[in-house]
Amino acid sequence: MYRAVLIEGLKYTIELSTSSIFKNSVYLGTNLINGRTVWVFEITGKRLLEINPSFHTYILEDEAEFEEELDSAIPEPESTIKQP
C-alpha cells in the first residue's frame, strides 16, 4: 500500500541543512516556485515556511497525532470470505 511521505494537516518537526529547526509545523501541501515543487508548512504565528525538499535534513511526525490521523484515514479491510 502506498503512503504519502507527508500528510496534510499533521504536525512535524523539521530540520534544514542549515541546522534551523522548526517544531510543531503543520504541513499544508505543496506549491510551485520557479517550476520546482516545495513543501508548505504553517509555523508559529500563522507564518508560512516553504521548503525545497533537497534542503531538508529530517522531518519527524508528531506520533500521537499521526496515530489518530492514520486510524481515521485507513479503511477497515473487507473480508474475502463469503458467508453462506
C-alpha positions in Angstrom: 0.0 0.0 0.0 1.3 3.5 -0.9 1.5 6.0 1.9 2.3 9.7 1.3 5.6 10.9 2.9 3.8 13.9 4.4 0.1 14.1 5.3 -1.7 17.4 5.1 -2.8 18.8 8.5 -0.4 16.8 10.6 2.3 18.5 12.7 6.0 17.8 12.0 9.4 18.9 13.4 11.7 19.9 10.6 15.5 20.4 10.4 17.0 22.1 7.4 20.5 21.6 6.1 21.4 25.0 7.8 20.6 23.4 11.2 17.5 25.5 11.6 14.8 23.6 13.5 11.0 24.3 13.2 8.8 22.4 15.7 5.0 21.9 15.6 4.9 22.9 11.9 1.6 22.0 10.2 2.0 20.5 6.7 -0.3 22.4 4.3 0.7 20.7 1.0 2.9 21.6 -2.0 3.4 24.7 -4.1 5.4 25.5 -7.3 8.1 28.2 -7.1 10.0 28.8 -10.3 8.9 25.4 -11.6 10.1 23.5 -8.5 7.9 21.7 -6.1 8.2 22.9 -2.5 6.6 21.8 0.8 4.5 24.4 2.5 4.2 24.4 6.3 2.5 26.8 8.7 4.8 27.7 11.6 4.3 29.8 14.8 2.3 32.9 14.4 0.5 31.8 11.2 3.6 32.3 9.1 4.3 30.1 6.1 7.5 28.1 5.6 8.2 26.8 2.1 11.0 24.2 1.8 12.7 22.8 -1.2 12.8 19.0 -0.5 16.5 19.0 -1.5 17.5 21.1 1.5 15.8 19.4 4.5 17.7 17.1 6.8 14.9 15.4 8.6 11.2 15.6 9.3 9.6 13.9 12.3 5.9 13.3 12.8 4.1 14.1 16.0 3.4 10.4 16.9 0.2 10.8 18.9 -1.5 13.0 16.2 -0.2 10.7 13.4 -1.8 7.6 15.0 -5.2 9.4 15.3 -5.0 10.5 11.6 -3.8 7.1 10.4 -6.6 5.3 12.2 -9.3 7.5 10.6 -7.6 7.5 7.1 -7.2 3.8 6.6 -10.4 1.9 5.9 -11.0 -1.5 7.6 -10.2 -4.4 5.2 -13.2 -6.2 3.8 -13.4 -9.9 4.4 -12.7 -12.1 1.4 -14.6 -15.0 3.0 -18.1 -15.2 1.7 -20.7 -16.0 4.4 -23.5 -18.5 3.4 
